[in-house]
């Protein structure tokens, strides 16, 4: 008797297909609950309860926890989502083109960060509360890595060793985060004035570094890409 291999494997493929569809459905459902969790934290504060998150998701607490191991798994998933959103909103502003001026790069980047802090203070406090889970550090590290890459381009023009960019980048990101925490706690000045002060501080740090190495750059003039490229080529 001859057995049709195709007939034998069909149930297996069908089962695999059902399993894949279920896995995808579960992942989508979990993601929707994470988004609902972000909304609940944004509304109720960093201590938003599972009940409040479940209400935001339109399900019961029991259903909610079918998609997460425990409370910490849920809250870490929320933190990871917020981190990804913050990084995605900031990184495009760190791109340099031949037309970019220092003011444009600095003010657009700081503007996005300060706007997010002002509009979502509860999400920021939530990340701070989860420092043990490294959520806020993830934002800082990812942004600092991008700033370091940006500064290394400038450092080549300034004639400074690339390695000096990294501590400078982390210092800038740490300064912005600390200043943001101070402003959120007090708000003794307007958002625009605060953002302007932070931008000026960052500019003076970068401009002072350049000047100390005999390079003059202007806040509102495009960065000298041609000279930078020529310098990089000569150094090889």
C-alpha positions as CSV (number, residue, x, y, z in Angstrom):
1,X,0.0,0.0,0.0
2,X,1.4,3.4,-1.0
3,X,1.1,6.3,1.4
4,X,0.7,9.8,0.0
5,X,3.4,11.9,1.8
6,X,1.5,15.0,0.9
7,X,-1.6,13.7,2.6
8,X,0.4,12.8,5.7
9,X,2.1,16.2,6.0
10,X,-1.0,18.3,5.4
11,X,-2.3,18.1,9.0
12,X,1.2,19.0,10.2
13,X,1.3,22.1,8.0
14,X,-2.3,23.0,9.1
15,X,-1.3,22.7,12.7
16,X,1.8,24.8,12.2
17,X,-0.3,27.5,10.4
18,X,-2.8,27.6,13.3
19,X,0.1,27.9,15.8
20,X,1.7,30.7,13.9
21,X,-1.6,32.6,13.6
22,X,-2.2,32.2,17.3
23,X,1.3,33.4,18.1
24,X,0.8,36.5,16.0
25,X,-2.6,37.1,17.5
26,X,-1.2,36.9,21.0
27,X,1.7,39.2,20.2
28,X,-0.7,41.8,18.7
29,X,-3.0,41.5,21.7
30,X,-0.1,41.9,24.1
31,X,1.2,45.0,22.2
32,X,-2.3,46.5,22.4
33,X,-2.3,46.0,26.1
34,X,1.1,47.6,26.4
35,X,-0.1,50.7,24.5
36,X,-3.1,50.8,26.8
37,X,-0.7,50.6,29.7
38,X,1.2,53.6,28.4
39,X,-2.0,55.6,28.2
40,X,-3.0,54.6,31.8
41,X,0.4,55.6,33.2
42,X,0.2,58.9,31.2
43,X,-3.2,59.6,32.8
44,X,-3.0,58.1,36.3
45,X,0.8,58.5,37.1
46,X,3.7,56.2,37.5
47,X,1.9,54.0,40.1
48,X,-1.0,53.2,37.8
49,X,-2.5,49.9,38.9
50,X,-3.2,46.8,36.9
51,X,-6.9,47.6,37.3
52,X,-6.5,51.0,35.7
53,X,-4.4,49.5,32.9
54,X,-7.0,46.8,32.3
55,X,-9.7,49.4,32.2
56,X,-7.8,51.4,29.7
57,X,-7.4,48.2,27.6
58,X,-11.1,47.4,28.0
59,X,-10.5,44.0,29.6
60,X,-10.5,42.5,33.0
61,X,-7.4,42.3,35.2
62,X,-7.5,38.5,34.8
63,X,-7.4,38.7,31.0
64,X,-4.7,41.3,31.1
65,X,-2.4,39.0,33.1
66,X,-2.8,36.1,30.6
67,X,-0.4,38.0,28.4
68,X,2.3,38.9,31.0
69,X,4.1,36.8,33.5
70,X,3.5,39.2,36.4
71,X,3.3,42.8,37.3
72,X,6.9,43.5,36.7
73,X,6.8,41.9,33.2
74,X,3.8,44.2,32.3
75,X,5.5,47.4,33.6
76,X,8.8,46.6,32.0
77,X,7.0,46.1,28.6
78,X,5.4,49.5,29.1
79,X,8.8,51.0,29.9
80,X,10.4,49.4,26.8
81,X,7.7,50.8,24.6
82,X,8.1,54.3,26.0
83,X,11.9,54.1,25.6
84,X,11.5,53.1,21.9
85,X,9.1,56.0,21.3
86,X,11.3,58.6,22.9
87,X,14.4,57.4,21.0
88,X,12.5,57.2,17.7
89,X,11.3,60.8,18.1
90,X,14.7,62.2,19.0
91,X,17.1,60.5,16.7
92,X,16.0,62.0,13.4
93,X,16.9,65.4,14.8
94,X,20.5,64.3,15.3
95,X,21.1,63.8,11.6
96,X,23.6,66.3,10.1
97,X,23.4,67.5,6.5
98,X,25.7,70.0,4.6
99,X,23.1,72.7,5.3
100,X,22.7,72.0,9.0
101,X,23.7,74.7,11.5
102,X,24.5,74.0,15.1
103,X,21.4,76.0,16.2
104,X,19.1,73.8,14.1
105,X,20.5,70.5,15.3
106,X,20.6,71.6,19.0
107,X,17.3,73.4,19.1
108,X,15.3,70.7,17.2
109,X,16.7,67.9,19.4
110,X,16.2,69.7,22.7
111,X,12.8,71.0,21.6
112,X,11.6,67.4,21.0
113,X,12.9,66.3,24.4
114,X,11.5,69.2,26.4
115,X,8.1,69.0,24.6
116,X,7.9,65.3,25.5
117,X,8.8,66.0,29.1
118,X,6.2,68.7,29.4
119,X,3.4,66.7,27.8
120,X,4.2,63.4,29.4
121,X,5.7,64.0,32.9
122,X,4.1,60.8,34.3
123,X,5.8,58.7,31.7
124,X,9.2,60.3,32.5
125,X,8.6,59.7,36.2
126,X,7.6,56.1,35.4
127,X,10.9,55.6,33.7
128,X,12.8,57.1,36.6
129,X,11.0,54.8,39.0
130,X,12.2,51.9,36.9
131,X,15.9,52.8,37.0
132,X,16.6,49.3,38.4
133,X,15.3,48.0,35.2
134,X,17.6,50.3,33.3
135,X,14.7,51.9,31.3
136,X,15.9,55.5,31.6
137,X,19.5,54.5,31.2
138,X,18.5,52.8,27.9
139,X,17.2,56.2,26.6
140,X,20.3,57.9,27.9
141,X,22.7,55.3,26.5
142,X,21.1,55.1,23.1
143,X,21.0,58.9,22.7
144,X,24.5,59.3,24.0
145,X,25.8,56.8,21.5
146,X,24.2,58.8,18.7
147,X,25.5,62.1,20.1
148,X,29.0,60.5,20.4
149,X,28.8,59.6,16.7
150,X,27.7,63.1,15.9
151,X,30.5,64.7,18.0
152,X,33.2,62.5,16.5
153,X,32.4,64.1,13.1
154,X,32.9,67.5,14.7
155,X,36.0,66.4,16.6
156,X,37.7,65.4,13.3
157,X,37.4,68.9,12.2
158,X,38.4,70.4,15.5
159,X,41.6,68.2,15.4
160,X,40.6,66.4,18.6
161,X,40.9,62.7,19.3
162,X,37.7,60.8,18.5
163,X,37.7,59.2,22.0
164,X,37.1,62.5,23.6
165,X,33.6,62.6,22.0
166,X,32.2,59.8,24.2
167,X,32.6,61.3,27.6
168,X,31.4,64.6,26.2
169,X,28.3,63.0,24.7
170,X,27.4,61.2,27.9
171,X,27.9,64.5,29.8
172,X,25.6,66.4,27.5
173,X,22.8,63.7,27.8
174,X,23.2,63.5,31.5
175,X,23.0,67.3,31.8
176,X,19.8,67.4,29.7
177,X,18.1,64.7,31.8
178,X,19.1,66.3,35.1
179,X,18.0,69.7,34.0
180,X,14.7,68.3,32.7
181,X,14.1,66.7,36.1
182,X,14.8,70.0,37.8
183,X,12.4,71.9,35.5
184,X,9.6,69.3,35.9
185,X,9.8,69.5,39.6
186,X,9.7,73.3,39.8
187,X,8.6,74.9,36.4
188,X,9.7,78.3,37.7
189,X,10.4,79.3,34.0
190,X,8.5,78.7,30.8
191,X,9.1,75.7,28.6
192,X,10.6,78.0,25.9
193,X,12.9,79.7,28.3
194,X,14.0,76.4,29.8
195,X,14.7,74.9,26.4
196,X,16.6,78.0,25.3
197,X,18.8,77.9,28.4
198,X,19.6,74.2,27.8
199,X,20.4,74.9,24.1
200,X,22.7,77.8,25.0
201,X,24.5,75.7,27.6
202,X,25.1,72.9,25.1
203,X,26.2,75.4,22.4
204,X,28.7,77.1,24.6
205,X,30.2,73.7,25.6
206,X,30.7,72.8,21.9
207,X,31.8,76.2,20.8
208,X,34.2,76.5,23.7
209,X,35.7,73.2,22.8
210,X,36.2,74.3,19.2
211,X,37.7,77.6,20.2
212,X,40.1,76.0,22.6
213,X,41.5,74.1,19.6
214,X,41.7,77.1,17.4
215,X,38.5,76.6,15.4
216,X,35.8,79.2,15.1
217,X,32.3,78.0,14.4
218,X,29.1,80.1,14.3
219,X,25.8,79.1,15.8
220,X,23.8,80.0,12.7
221,X,26.3,79.0,10.0
222,X,26.4,75.6,8.3
223,X,29.0,73.3,9.6
224,X,32.1,73.2,7.3
225,X,31.6,69.8,5.7
226,X,34.1,70.3,2.9
227,X,36.9,71.2,5.3
228,X,35.9,68.3,7.6
229,X,36.0,65.8,4.7
230,X,39.3,67.2,3.5
231,X,40.8,67.0,7.0
232,X,39.6,63.4,7.4
233,X,41.1,62.5,4.0
234,X,44.4,64.1,4.9
235,X,44.6,62.3,8.2
236,X,44.5,59.0,6.4
